[in-house]
Amino acid sequence: MRAMLRSAVLATAVTASLFSATSAVAGGAPDYGDVNVDRRVVLQDGALTIGGTYQCEGPGERLGNASVEVFQRGDRVAGVGLEALICDGADHRWEVTVAAENARPGRALAHILLQVCEVPDGPCPGVLFDQDIVVTPRR
């Protein structure tokens, strides 16, 4: 029962977040960039190796950050924060290995939030992305 309630609360929160982000972008919010997760995520010894690319920009160089959460069957199995992203308009590669709770081979969803700070310690507007991925065991 607890798992069902937690999944329902999580689904509601994710839906609300997606709705608000979609509304903001559709309403003419600035395009701050993009974060991509490689389609194949590797599972080995209870940890996921997740990688991809990001691109962010604004007037002059800015700093950004991102969070990546991995979900399987509605449950969060891993999450990682990426800090001090260089927002210079160029494509940058990233890769991390993070502990994975109950991850298993198969389909998954990466839920990504990219934030670009206007000024140090200032407002950091963000945009949400969802991406289908596949968790595969290391061979």
Secondary structure by P-SEA (a helix, b strand, c coil): caaaaaaaaaaaaaaaaaaaaaaaaaaccccccccccccbbbbccccccccbbbbbbccccccccbbbbbbccccccbbbbbcccccccbbbbbbbbbbbccccccbbbbbbbbbbbccccccccbbbbbbbbbbbccc
